[in-house]
């Protein structure tokens, strides 16, 4: 219960009026970068705060490689690699870095 309480406290401190715009900004940025940098390698589907590159739907190796590089993403069958965009802990710089690594992994293959 303590981790949930910590997150509730953080949301309360930041305030929902600040959290929602940040979530939207992160999602828009991720989509723009994915469309520009990843379009030739994987076609991302979209939903708020999540990026699913379907080209990786069976590739857990890409997720493992991201983790090796210190970039936390996850793998959820059947969609595959998932990039979750938490507005409280994800900056645009972290997102840009993670997507750059993902592009490199996709280009080289794992």
C-alpha positions in Angstrom: 0.0 0.0 0.0 2.9 2.4 0.7 3.9 2.7 -3.0 0.3 3.6 -3.9 0.2 6.2 -1.1 3.5 7.7 -2.4 2.1 8.1 -5.9 -1.2 9.6 -4.5 0.9 12.1 -2.5 2.9 12.9 -5.6 -0.2 13.5 -7.7 -1.7 15.6 -4.9 1.5 17.7 -4.7 1.7 18.2 -8.5 -2.0 18.6 -9.0 -4.1 17.0 -11.7 -4.2 20.3 -13.7 -0.4 19.9 -14.2 -0.4 16.1 -14.7 -2.8 15.9 -17.6 -1.1 18.5 -19.9 2.3 16.8 -19.2 0.8 13.4 -20.2 -0.6 14.9 -23.4 2.7 16.6 -24.2 4.7 13.3 -23.7 2.3 11.3 -25.8 2.3 13.9 -28.7 6.1 14.1 -28.5 6.5 10.3 -28.6 4.1 10.0 -31.6 6.0 12.8 -33.4 9.4 11.2 -32.8 8.1 7.7 -33.6 6.5 8.9 -36.8 9.8 10.7 -37.8 12.5 8.4 -36.5 10.8 5.0 -36.3 8.4 5.1 -39.2 10.7 3.1 -41.5 11.3 0.5 -38.8 8.0 0.0 -37.0 4.6 1.6 -37.3 3.5 2.7 -33.9 -0.1 2.4 -32.8 -1.3 5.0 -30.4 -3.3 5.4 -27.2 -2.9 7.9 -24.4 0.4 7.6 -22.5 1.5 4.5 -24.5 3.4 3.7 -27.6 3.1 0.3 -29.2 5.4 -0.4 -32.2 3.7 -3.4 -33.7 6.8 -4.4 -35.7 8.2 -5.6 -32.3 5.2 -7.7 -31.4 7.2 -10.9 -31.0 10.5 -9.4 -30.1 11.3 -9.6 -26.4 14.9 -9.2 -27.3 14.5 -5.5 -28.0 13.0 -5.0 -24.5 15.9 -6.9 -23.0 18.3 -4.7 -24.9 16.6 -1.5 -23.7 16.8 -2.8 -20.1 20.5 -3.5 -20.6 20.9 0.2 -21.6 19.0 1.3 -18.5 15.8 2.2 -20.4 12.7 0.6 -18.8 10.0 -0.6 -21.1 7.9 -3.7 -21.0 6.6 -6.5 -23.2 2.9 -7.3 -23.2 1.7 -10.1 -25.6 0.2 -9.9 -28.1 1.1 -6.2 -28.7 4.7 -6.5 -27.8 7.0 -3.7 -26.7 5.2 -1.0 -24.7 6.6 2.4 -23.9 4.6 3.8 -21.0 4.7 7.6 -20.5 4.3 8.5 -16.9 3.9 12.3 -16.6 5.2 12.3 -13.0 8.5 10.5 -13.7 9.2 10.8 -17.4 10.8 13.9 -18.9 10.9 14.8 -22.6 14.7 14.3 -22.5 14.3 10.8 -21.0 11.7 10.0 -23.7 13.9 11.3 -26.5 16.8 9.2 -25.2 14.8 6.1 -24.9 13.3 6.4 -28.4 16.8 7.1 -29.8 18.0 3.8 -28.3 14.9 2.0 -29.6 15.6 3.3 -33.1 19.2 2.1 -32.9 18.1 -1.3 -31.7 15.5 -1.6 -34.4 18.0 -0.5 -37.1 20.7 -3.0 -36.0 18.4 -5.8 -34.7 19.0 -7.8 -31.6 
